[in-house]
Amino acid sequence: MTPEERLARDEASPALVRLHRALSRLGSVVTLMNTGAHPDDEQSGLLAWLRFGRGMRVVVACSTRGEGGQNVLGPERGGALGLLRTREMEEAARILDCDIAWLGFGPQDPVHDFGFSKDGDDTFARWGEDRIVERLVRAYRRNRPDIVLPTFLDVPGQHGHHRAMTRAAETAVARAADPAAYPHHMDEGLTPWTVTKLYLPAWPGGGGTYDDEVPPPEATLTERATGRDPATGADFARIGEWSRRRHASQGMGRWHDEAQMAWPLHLCGGDAEAQITDGLPVSLRDLADLLPAAANDLSAAGEAIDSAGAAFPDPDAILAALAQADAALDRAARAIAGDTEARAAHGHRIAVKRRDVQTAMVEASGLDPRLDITDGPLAPGGSALLTLRTAAPFAAVSGMTVTPVLPQGVSARPETSGEAATFALSARDDAPFTPQFAATWSATGGNAPIHVRLDCALAGRQVSTLLDPATPAAVAPAAPFEAEPADFLHLRAAPPAPFAFRYGGAISPGETDLPEGWTLTLEDGAARLTPAADLSPGLTRIVPRVQGRPAMRRSVSHYPHIGRLAYDEDAALRILSLDLALPEDTRIGWIGGGSDRTDLWIRRMGLDVTTLDRIAQDTDLSAYTTLVIGVVALAARPDVLAHVARLHDFVRAGGALVTLYQRPDQGWDPDSVPPLPLTIGTPSLRWRVTDEAAPVTVLKPDHPILTTPNAIGPADWEGWDKERGLYFAAAWDDAYVPLLSMHDRGEAPLTGALVSARIGAGRHTHVSLVLHHQLERMVPGAFRLLANILRPER
């Protein structure tokens, strides 16, 4: 996090707002869990109301990191995108003051975002139904929600990931209460838990993407927001959009003149209700009625919390009242310690309130603790400095102790300082790299791989809180291995030659496993990878090694809403040997605008590519034989939309225009953008083929795109990853010719995956196949088909 970003976050979180937020956690003992499949699935406006309007504890359970989705911000894909969207979800949760229970752990975990599916069974086939249910049961038992609310319905026409999560949420409710289900949880200190209420949304999931085939269930309750958030004066739907704006890679966050104030819900197996908390203990006073042994103490704690709220913003009065609340909650916990049944049903409520009370006490104290990690990086064998500062003189704070919480292989040595608590951190040479995808995130802190527990005496009470550093640090490679390029194409028409690349970071050639007959030589940052003379077709993957570990490659990004992002993965060198003929006399103009790297792969194929960052009136389009508009690029290229007439002239004069898939709601006007009318189908779920192995029928086998310079055959459709395509064309001018037919299981054939029209002396080809993803996965058929699509018409 840069100093400017740190200042911006500090400015956006004034001390009085933080204190009010901390106090507002204390009024309810209810926990609600909202379940979804991806970061940004949360029902943000409703959660803002329940958290700030009703004071509930809110937890978002999310099954994936969104690594299979799109990215309108930049080039991050796969694991790097998953890490970006994880950070966005955490920042969104910070706005909602809620917790996160992650159920999937990145692209190497079976539970990951593999793009799209149309039913829950297909999703479960990849995730493992019992696996995701078990993880949800663990989340229920750990967080003990009274209410579970999936964001989506399990109905045809809805995203298969959403359907699977809703079905898993329902299954997990029964299993979480069953002591015989997943008994190994008990070894983790968890116990069975009964969810009191399971709601489903009573609103449809239609729109530009989904199209529910059946109506939603009847509403048994309409949860209505009243008033505004006292701390900010904003309505709750607007706070929800503040949160959604953090999902910037997905283009989220909207301004609404009319705020949503009501959400219809369906109580599974229940009758009509007046409000969502009917039948639940809401306050500490309600809890007192259920726990006679602790009734007086719980009532006293409730009164003290009320007094603290009434005293706002007087910090001394708040602190004194909260100290009374903490003492009463301590007595209440001890009063039920011997009652196994009472402790199992309600002990967590008292524990959560004590944590929240002590967090509020630290806010009211004016300590304003700030934690920093400097002098890194903290690599194996490396060191860093951990420093905690407070607004009050450090030595004057009564009973203060600071305890670092460290990952495996890291130690901390306290250093003397009168102004701060300082620790010298050291990582062993064999310290394992810190996992990049954590299991939980808490609004009250303790999330970073390295954080501290602060204990101190406030108003006569010993209190604790967890603090995260402004910029998180973890054990990671000190000098990641970088190779440029790291991916190579070998066209089998030529004999294999050494692959040359520049490299940075450490590498141990003697430790690197090479195929028989291959050699790797290094000299002053230059490397030569020489293949065997009989290089066979297919993909060869080589992972260099450093000091006994696989070398790691680092992708670094920086965005103001999340700060610096560094994703480490195996630094594989990939070599694809394939039969590929290239079109001749091709000069390509690339019009990109997102995470699509098709231009990079076209260059690696050996074709001439010029990046057109801006189309202006004086841009000479005639210098190119082929213009390619990248995936969903129109959303970020108003300059292109301003000059579509010139693109049409380019085609009629003999140019080849290629449009890779575009969203119908992001710049694609079916009557003005393409040279002739072409409509992209909506909702998009109906106009995509999610089975990457779906059979492909060639409709025009003699068409030049399927014959020249490469004869496209059945083998070119093998080995595809994630899906065949999306945002298929649904209708088009008679000049367009559909070349392929494909469909998912049980559905009617779709013919809009690849359509091409001869227009004047040129051609427009619209490609809804996910070619860009296949290129990243080095699928041979994608390169062969792309070479044909790029072929000049002149």
Phi, psi and omega in degrees: 000127180285161176303323179296317179293323178294320177297319181296318178294320179297317179296324182281354183228069181299154184302319182293324177293316178300316180296317179296319177299316181297320178292326183289346175286346195269349189276343184234149175249017182266140174241131175243136176244125176258122184255142178204175184260334186225153167303133184094001175280345185297147179274083197295316182296316178297318180296322177299318179295313183295323180285309187266333179274323181251353176076012182291156164279130182241135177234133173258121175259120186235128188277332183231173177260007178074020187289347179263005185271192179265172183213110181271358183268317188192203190274357186297133176220166175057227184299323179295321176293321178299321178290321177300312182289333173297313179295322177297319178297321178295319178291324175296320178293328178298319179295320181278353182056046182236169180259166178231135170246107180276137181250345178236155191229046172098178189295340179274351180272144178303327179271091180218168180276105182262018175112274185202146168215161186255353177212159183293328181297318179296319178296315179297328179298331180268318182282324192091108185299315181294328180297310183289326176295316179300319180292325176291321177301317177299318179296320177297314184291330180282317186265341174053059179287140171283328185233136172240132182225101170294148180283332188236169178259150175270078182224151175303143183097356180253155178306132181299327176297317179297316182298317181296318181294322179294317179295319179296322180298320179291315180298319184293334179301312181292318184288328181298330181274351186266115181299337181279348181274123176054062183298341179295342175299327182294331177291340178269004180087008179269156178227161180304152181217136179257115173286126184285320186225134171242118178253152168242150175295136178257034176235153181285160180252032180282182180137202184286342183250315187247164184206079182305132184276343179235152181291159179291163178294160180294139179288129172261350183203139168246109180279118187248129174280142178231145176068201181227165178294121184297330185285326186243343184078004181271151171287162190288328177296325179292321175299321176302320179286329171303317179294315183296331180298338177290340176276056188292331180294343178255007178069030185274165179102114182228148172267130179238125177292326178251116183282139173289129184239356185217142180226113179283134183230152178242120178276115182296123179071017183234175181255182181298146182228161176272323179207163189294338183267005179306132176083002181248149169289119186264315185246173175297329177293321175297322179295326179299326179292336182266344184234079184304324183295336182244012189302312183296318181291321179294319177297319179295321178296319178297318179295320180294321177295319176300319180296321178297317178297318180293334182279349182304132013254024183288107187293323182294315179294321178298314182298318180296317180294318180293328176298320176295319179298317181296317179298318181293320178294324176299315179294321180296319179297319180290331181292331181255008185301326182270357181259097186302317183293314180295319181295322180292324184277326190223357181299325181294328180296318179293320180296318179296318180295322177297316178301315182292323177297316181291325174298318178293326178296319178296320177298316182291337185289340184078010178298323180048057183292140179229129183246135180225148172239125183227174174063027177277198007279159181266076178269167173307127184083000184259184184215164177203173181239128180251124186227128174248125177241152176231158179293321176282152176307128190300315184292342183272352181281124187291132172061027184279130170228146181236122183242113177293141173250118195236151174286168181301136176088004181243137177236160181230134178241119180295142176239143185292132175201131179277344184255347185201165170265118186236137179228135173271118181265140178224136176253132177299159178298329181259016181300130180289151175294141181289132176306140184273346181239104181281166184272336185218163171215132184240137178295340182262008172102180183084030186262326185291151178306325174242117176215184181227155169257124179256122175244135177201166179263123178229125179052038177083003179244142174272118186238160180226150172208157179254137185234136176257149176288155179301319176238112183297152176226153181210169174282117184214163180304136180287317182229084182303148179279124179240131176236136178224110355281168176249351181237138185226145173249134173243116177276120192291352175292339180250150177294151181296138179233161179301144176260120184258141176207154171270148181221157174225155183090176184276152175204145181242095184303323182294337180269347186277125179284121179245147174300157182301131178092355180265153174224152178229122178238143183233141177199114173052048176082358178250139182229151175228123177251110185257119181280169174294154183296331181258052183301118184273157180294152178119187185259128173250131182239124181237126178251108176300158180236149179227116177050047175083355180247152172300135176297145183246142175253142184242131172254122183247132177227165176210121178228139185302328185280347179229349182084204183283143181228127178230118181246126181252136177212167179306133182271071184281139166266129183240132180233119178252120176258123185210160173275110184217121173259139183256143175293149183266157174053045183255128174235115192251133171257122184259127179242094183257180180183011181204218184271002180291123179250029181302325181299321179299317182289326177296320177297318181291337173292339179105015180263159183276116184232133173241129178277126178257091182291336181209130175266120179237173182298330182265007176290124183273093181288338181291349177289352186241145173275332187220133172246133181239124174261120186290173183304128181042032182289333184297336179298334183244011185231072176299334178296326178290316180297332179284348185231030181295329179299323179290327174296320178297318178297321178302316180294311184297332179278358176120003180278157175257117177256127178241123174248115172284170195302142180233154174277139182292341183257011183228066172100347184271103171265118188297340183261341185243330184283306178286158180298330174228155186305133177209121185254131175272133187289144172224151353293150191297335179303329181280348188234052178204159175238111188271343179278112183294344178255013180302135179301141180247124177257125178276121182272329182230077187298339181265003181293140184302329179295337181256001183231336192227127000274001180243133176280108184280123181231184183306325183295335181287349178259007180268151175078012179291156185235143172080300179190169176281311183184172182207168184053048180295151171293139182252332180209150183202161176298153183300340180291335181283140179244120175285133186258337186226155172228138180201163179195158172281164183305129176079006182246164179287151179298144173248137184242010184261020181284328182210107181234146184215142181228135169278122184229113186061231179269358185240199186211142169243127178238126178252125188243113177257003173289149180275061182300319184300323179288322179293324176298317178299325179274000178057052176275119187305317184298331180294320179293320182292317179292319180298319178302320179292319182296327183281353187300137181294153174263336184293000000 
